[in-house]
Amino acid sequence: MRKNGKQWHEPKTAFRPKAGNSSFEKRQEERKAMAATKAKEKEMKDEKEAERQRRITAIKEKRAKKEEKARYEKLAETMHKKRVERLKRKEKRNKMLKS
């Protein structure tokens, strides 16, 4: 029974801030475990981002090829087939020189 009559309050204990400290070795182990977890998370995120970027580049390349094909087909409607082939080869040479 409490002296002041406030039985509904939990009894207080002395404030000891260093009571919950763990040993240095234990803290080191926890830090190592946390660092390993963080490294694994980062690796997984990097893999996911690399896969995403790979998909994006594949889609962009596919669209560029499609547009180029459509452009050559449009040229073929108005020009002779041999001339269109010559233009293709010329443009490929120019692309190789630029890159």
Secondary structure, DSSP 8 states (H G I E B T S, - for coil): --TTS-TTS-------TTTT---HHHHHHHHHHHHHHHHHHHHHHHHHHHHHHHHHHHHHHHHHHHHHHHHHHHHHHHS-HHHHHHHHHHHHHHHHHH-
